[in-house]
Amino acid sequence: MSALLTGIAKNDFLIVGRAGIDFFTDPGVTLEDSTRMTVDLGGSSANIGAGICKLGGKAALVTRVSDDSIGSYCTRRLQHYGVDTRYVRTIGGEYRNSLAVYESVTENHRNVIYRNAAADFQMDESDVEAVDYSAYGALITAGTVFAADPSRSATFRAFELARAAGLPILFDVDYRPYSWPSAQVASDVLSRAAEQCDMIVGNDEEFGFMAGDYDKGLAKARALSETTAEIVVYKMGHEGAITFTKGEEIRTGIYPVEALKPTGAGDSFMAGLVTSLAGGHDLRSAILRGSACASITVSKPGCAPAMATTGVLEDFLATHPGPTTG
């Protein structure tokens, strides 16, 4: 078994990135027509951690949260989902936790993100240097963490420390243009990060962005699998995914559902993929289980609360007619 799969098999993940707060409407209700909203945990890295824990794995998050009631709320919700918060630190002043407001609709879906003076961008090298990397099997991060310093430098430092401790690095590209100073900076930094990772998960637009041309994205994913990464998952929305590994190309479909909203799919895919690999499933099966987790999440309100538990996933797989052919 490779070092990547050996690390994942421990089913105990260190996650570097943000925790935020989500406000979302009732099913089928637009923001203009909403008179109430539900609140819960959000943020890509926090969602991945919650998803892993709901599927029976372990996860600890490294981040900063605001030193106020919103930061306390995010920390408490992480704990509610089973995420270890020992490396979640507060920061005062004018820094605030990110906030997402979105509609539980698919047609003309709108998702508004507030990230001014984001607390998680203030994570620094002292945060990642406080971690006992030997306690974990693998490190996971999402691209948003690289969008600003000191968070960017801290995460690259975490990569160095994880590598020294023998941990494989898993990367969800997760490109969010609003977080970055420019597209060129984003392309350069995300490409640099991807080249240091053992497993990379991204969609066709994200790989195309890193390649500088959408039409070159597939070739970019393939090239990363041939040079630096052991597994590269190239997601194509409703067309499924192509996974590159050791010269092999694995094509998989999706599990069609009646989607309620598009948010949370990527985070739940990552959680389902890694916990399935940890559970002994082969790569194709693990990818399909990740796809099933994504389908479950988009069919329910919210992100972290919509993510599958092991029981929900198994029931879904037992009753769904099956994935498309990809």
C-alpha positions in Angstrom: 0.0 0.0 0.0 1.3 3.5 -0.9 2.2 6.1 1.7 -0.9 8.1 0.6 -3.3 5.2 1.1 -1.6 4.1 4.3 -2.0 7.6 5.8 -5.7 7.8 4.7 -6.3 4.3 6.2 -5.8 5.8 9.7 -9.0 7.7 9.1 -7.7 10.5 11.3 -7.3 13.8 9.4 -5.7 17.2 10.2 -7.6 19.9 8.2 -6.2 23.4 7.6 -8.7 26.0 6.7 -11.8 28.0 7.6 -14.9 27.6 9.7 -17.7 30.0 9.0 -21.4 30.5 9.7 -24.1 29.8 7.2 -27.6 31.3 6.9 -29.9 29.5 4.5 -33.6 29.8 3.5 -36.3 27.2 3.8 -36.6 24.8 0.9 -37.7 26.5 -2.3 -37.7 30.0 -0.8 -35.7 32.9 -2.3 -34.1 35.5 -0.1 -36.7 38.2 -1.1 -39.5 36.0 0.1 -37.8 34.7 3.2 -39.0 35.7 6.6 -36.7 33.3 8.5 -33.5 31.5 8.0 -31.7 28.5 9.5 -28.2 28.9 10.9 -25.4 26.3 11.1 -21.7 25.6 10.5 -20.2 26.5 7.1 -16.8 27.0 5.5 -15.2 24.4 3.2 -12.6 23.0 5.6 -15.1 22.9 8.5 -17.6 21.1 6.3 -15.1 18.5 5.2 -14.2 17.9 8.9 -17.9 17.6 9.8 -18.5 15.2 6.9 -15.6 13.0 7.9 -16.8 12.8 11.5 -20.4 12.0 10.4 -19.0 9.1 8.3 -17.1 7.6 11.3 -13.7 9.2 10.8 -11.8 11.6 12.9 -10.8 15.2 12.1 -9.1 18.2 13.8 -9.3 21.7 12.4 -6.5 24.3 12.4 -7.9 27.8 12.0 -8.6 31.2 13.6 -12.1 32.4 14.6 -13.2 35.8 15.7 -13.1 36.5 19.4 -16.9 37.1 19.7 -20.1 35.2 19.8 -19.9 34.1 16.2 -16.5 32.6 16.7 -17.8 30.8 19.7 -20.8 29.6 17.8 -18.5 28.1 15.0 -16.3 26.4 17.5 -19.3 24.9 19.4 -20.8 23.7 16.1 -17.5 22.1 15.1 -17.6 20.2 18.5 -21.2 19.3 17.9 -20.2 17.5 14.7 -17.3 15.8 16.4 -14.4 17.9 15.0 -11.4 18.4 17.3 -11.0 22.1 18.1 -7.8 22.0 20.1 -6.1 24.0 17.3 -8.8 26.5 16.8 -7.6 29.9 18.1 -9.4 33.2 18.5 -8.4 36.6 17.2 -9.7 39.9 18.4 -10.0 43.4 16.9 -12.0 43.9 13.7 -11.4 40.4 12.3 -14.7 38.5 11.8 -15.7 35.0 10.8 -16.8 34.5 7.2 -20.6 34.5 6.7 -22.5 32.8 3.8 -26.1 33.6 3.0 -27.7 31.4 0.4 -31.0 30.1 -1.0 -32.3 26.6 -0.8 -33.2 26.7 -4.5 -31.4 25.5 -7.7 -32.9 27.8 -10.3 -31.1 31.2 -10.2 -29.5 30.1 -7.0 -27.6 32.9 -5.2 -24.9 32.6 -2.6 -23.5 35.7 -1.0 -20.2 35.5 0.9 -19.0 38.1 3.4 -15.2 37.8 3.8 -14.0 41.3 4.7 -11.2 41.1 7.3 -11.7 37.3 7.6 -10.5 35.9 10.9 -9.3 32.6 9.2 -6.9 34.6 7.0 -5.1 35.6 10.2 -3.9 32.0 10.9 -0.1 32.2 11.1 2.9 30.0 11.3 2.6 29.7 15.1 -0.8 28.1 14.6 0.5 25.3 12.4 3.7 24.9 14.3 1.7 24.1 17.5 0.3 20.9 15.8 1.5 17.4 16.6 1.5 16.0 13.1 2.5 12.6 14.1 -0.9 12.1 15.7 -2.7 12.2 12.3 -2.8 10.1 9.1 -3.0 12.8 6.5 -3.4 16.6 6.0 -6.3 18.1 4.0 -6.7 21.6 2.9 -8.9 23.6 0.5 -7.7 26.4 -1.8 -9.3 29.3 0.0 -6.7 29.1 2.7 -4.1 30.3 0.2 -5.9 33.4 -0.9 -4.2 35.8 1.6 -1.3 36.0 4.1 -0.5 35.1 6.8 -2.8 32.1 6.1 -1.1 31.3 2.8 2.4 31.2 4.3 1.2 29.3 7.3 -0.4 26.6 5.1 2.8 26.2 3.1 4.6 25.8 6.4 2.1 23.2 7.4 2.9 21.3 4.2 6.6 21.3 5.2 5.8 20.0 8.7 3.4 17.4 7.5 5.9 16.2 4.9 8.6 16.0 7.6 6.3 13.9 9.7 5.5 11.5 6.8 1.9 12.7 6.3 0.4 12.7 2.7 -1.2 16.0 1.7 -4.7 16.1 0.1 -5.9 19.2 -1.7 -9.3 20.4 -2.7 -8.6 23.2 -5.2 -11.8 25.1 -4.2 -11.1 28.3 -6.2 -13.2 31.2 -5.0 -12.4 34.3 -7.1 -13.8 36.8 -4.5 -11.1 35.8 -2.0 -8.1 36.5 -4.2 -6.4 39.8 -5.1 -6.1 38.7 -8.8 -6.6 35.7 -11.1 -2.9 35.6 -11.9 -1.9 35.4 -8.2 -4.5 32.7 -7.6 -3.3 30.6 -10.6 0.3 30.8 -9.5 -0.3 30.0 -5.9 -2.8 27.2 -6.4 -0.5 25.6 -9.0 2.4 25.8 -6.5 0.2 24.2 -3.9 -1.1 21.4 -6.2 2.5 20.4 -7.1 3.2 19.6 -3.4 0.2 17.4 -2.9 -0.3 13.6 -3.1 -4.0 13.8 -3.9 -5.8 16.6 -5.7 -9.5 17.1 -6.2 -11.0 19.8 -8.4 -13.5 20.5 -11.0 -13.0 21.1 -14.7 -13.1 24.9 -14.3 -10.5 24.9 -11.5 -8.0 22.7 -13.4 -8.6 24.9 -16.5 -8.0 28.0 -14.4 -4.7 26.6 -13.1 -3.7 25.7 -16.7 -4.5 29.1 -18.0 -7.2 27.8 -20.4 -10.3 25.8 -19.7 -9.5 23.5 -22.7 -6.2 22.6 -21.1 -7.6 21.6 -17.7 -7.9 17.9 -18.4 -4.3 17.8 -19.6 -3.2 19.7 -16.5 -4.9 17.1 -14.2 -3.3 14.3 -16.2 0.1 15.9 -16.0 -0.1 16.4 -12.2 -0.9 12.7 -11.9 2.1 11.8 -14.0 4.6 14.0 -12.1 3.8 14.8 -8.5 0.4 13.5 -7.4 -0.6 9.9 -6.9 -4.4 10.5 -7.4 -6.0 13.4 -9.3 -9.8 13.7 -9.4 -11.1 15.8 -12.3 -14.8 16.5 -11.6 -17.2 17.5 -14.4 -20.5 18.2 -12.7 -23.4 16.1 -14.1 -20.9 14.3 -16.4 -19.2 12.6 -13.5 -15.4 12.5 -13.0 -12.2 11.2 -14.4 -9.6 10.0 -11.9 -6.0 9.7 -12.9 -3.8 7.4 -10.9 -0.6 5.6 -11.8 -1.2 5.8 -15.6 -4.8 4.6 -15.2 -8.0 6.7 -16.0 -11.1 5.8 -14.0 -14.4 7.3 -15.3 -17.3 7.4 -13.0 -20.8 8.9 -13.1 -23.1 10.6 -10.6 -26.1 9.6 -8.6 -29.0 11.8 -10.0 -31.2 13.3 -7.3 -33.7 16.2 -7.1 -31.3 18.9 -5.9 -32.4 21.5 -3.5 -29.3 23.7 -3.9 -25.8 23.3 -5.3 -23.7 24.2 -2.2 -21.7 21.6 -0.2 -21.3 19.0 -2.9 -17.5 19.3 -3.1 -16.9 19.2 0.6 -19.1 16.1 1.0 -17.4 14.5 -1.9 -14.0 14.8 -0.3 -15.4 13.5 3.1 -17.0 10.5 1.4 -13.9 9.8 -0.7 -11.4 9.7 2.1 -13.5 7.9 4.6 -14.4 5.2 2.0 -10.7 4.7 1.1 -10.0 4.5 4.9 -12.8 1.9 5.1 -11.0 -0.4 2.6 -13.0 0.4 -0.6 -11.1 0.4 -3.8 -10.6 3.8 -5.6 -13.5 3.5 -8.0 -15.9 2.5 -5.3 -14.6 5.3 -3.0 -15.1 7.9 -5.8 -18.7 6.7 -6.3 -19.4 6.8 -2.6 -18.0 10.4 -2.6 -20.4 11.2 -5.4 -23.3 9.7 -3.5 -22.4 11.9 -0.5 -22.4 14.9 -2.8 -25.9 14.0 -4.1 -27.2 13.5 -0.6 -25.9 16.9 0.5 -27.4 18.9 -2.4 -30.8 17.3 -1.8 -31.1 18.8 1.7 -30.9 22.3 3.3 -27.6 23.5 4.6 -24.1 22.1 4.2 -22.7 20.5 7.4 -26.2 19.5 8.6 -27.0 18.0 5.2 -23.9 15.8 5.0 -24.5 12.1 5.2 -23.9 9.8 8.2 -22.7 6.3 7.5 -26.3 5.0 7.9 -27.7 7.6 5.5 -25.1 6.8 2.9 -25.6 3.1 3.1 -29.4 3.5 2.8 -29.0 5.8 -0.1 -26.7 3.3 -2.0 -29.1 0.5 -1.2 -32.2 2.2 -2.6 -30.8 4.4 -5.4 -31.1 2.8 -8.9 -27.4 3.5 -9.4 -24.9 6.0 -10.9 -24.8 7.2 -14.5 -22.1 5.6 -16.6 -19.9 8.8 -16.7 
